[in-house]
Amino acid sequence: MILYGISTCDTCKKALKALEAAGHSPQFHDVRANPLSEAEILEFVTDFGGAIINQKSTTWRGASDWLKASEPDEQLKQQPTLMKRPVIRSDQGLTLGWDEAVQAKYL
């Protein structure tokens, strides 16, 4: 299991703690320190479309008009922290966010 996020994200911290408490051993992938590969970006955009971009974030609000108008894959290449978090990869596939449905799947 891999949890993609950033180390300063409170939601990612909560998800990691809850997953570990439920007996999982998630590997943390900090997308700020270790940007996503082209293949990972393509996979995330294919699975989640535009939902992969967090348009409610302060990073989004500060983004240039050019970046906001570009495709999600280009947005993630240019600014990895625009990714909605966390993305969790498991044997069951990929999930986005840490809402009740995602928690029910893993906890």
C-alpha positions in Angstrom: 0.0 0.0 0.0 1.3 3.4 -1.0 -0.2 6.7 0.3 0.7 9.7 -2.0 0.5 13.1 -0.4 2.6 15.7 1.3 4.2 15.5 4.7 2.5 18.7 6.0 -1.0 17.7 5.0 -3.2 17.0 8.0 -5.5 14.7 6.1 -2.6 12.6 5.0 -1.3 12.4 8.6 -4.8 11.3 9.7 -5.0 8.7 7.0 -1.5 7.3 7.7 -2.3 7.0 11.4 -5.7 5.3 10.8 -4.3 2.9 8.2 -1.5 1.9 10.6 -3.9 1.4 13.5 -6.0 -0.8 11.2 -3.0 -3.1 10.6 -1.9 -1.8 7.3 1.7 -0.8 6.6 1.4 2.1 4.2 4.5 3.4 2.4 4.4 7.3 2.3 5.3 9.0 -1.0 5.8 12.7 -0.5 4.9 14.2 -3.9 6.7 17.5 -3.0 10.0 15.8 -2.2 9.7 13.1 -4.8 7.5 14.2 -7.7 5.2 11.7 -9.4 6.5 9.9 -12.5 5.0 10.5 -15.9 3.4 7.1 -15.6 1.9 7.8 -12.2 0.5 11.2 -13.4 -1.1 9.5 -16.4 -2.6 6.8 -14.2 -4.0 9.3 -11.7 -5.5 11.5 -14.4 -6.9 8.5 -16.3 -8.6 7.2 -13.1 -9.7 10.5 -11.5 -9.8 13.0 -14.4 -10.0 16.6 -13.2 -11.0 15.5 -9.7 -7.3 14.8 -9.1 -6.7 18.6 -8.9 -7.7 20.3 -5.6 -9.2 23.5 -6.8 -10.0 24.6 -3.2 -6.4 24.7 -2.1 -4.3 27.8 -1.5 -1.9 26.5 -4.1 -4.7 26.6 -6.7 -5.7 30.1 -5.8 -2.1 31.3 -6.2 -1.6 29.5 -9.5 -1.2 31.4 -12.7 -4.0 31.7 -15.2 -1.9 29.6 -17.6 -1.6 26.8 -15.1 -5.3 26.9 -14.2 -6.2 26.6 -17.9 -3.8 23.7 -18.6 -4.7 20.0 -18.5 -4.6 18.1 -15.2 -1.5 16.2 -16.2 0.4 19.4 -16.9 -0.8 20.9 -13.7 0.6 18.0 -11.7 3.9 18.1 -13.6 4.3 21.8 -12.9 2.9 21.9 -9.3 2.6 18.4 -7.6 1.0 19.9 -4.5 -2.1 20.7 -6.6 -3.0 17.0 -6.2 -6.0 16.2 -4.1 -4.8 14.1 -1.2 -4.3 11.5 -0.3 -4.2 9.1 -3.2 -3.9 5.5 -1.9 -2.7 2.6 -4.0 -3.6 -0.8 -2.8 -4.3 -4.3 -4.2 -7.8 -3.0 -4.6 -6.7 -0.2 -7.0 -6.6 3.6 -6.4 -8.7 5.8 -4.1 -8.8 9.6 -3.9 -9.3 11.6 -0.7 -10.1 10.4 2.8 -13.9 10.5 3.0 -16.2 8.0 4.7 -16.3 5.7 1.6 -12.5 5.5 1.4 -12.2 4.9 5.1 -14.8 2.2 5.0 -12.8 0.5 2.3 -9.6 0.3 4.3 -10.5 0.4 8.0 
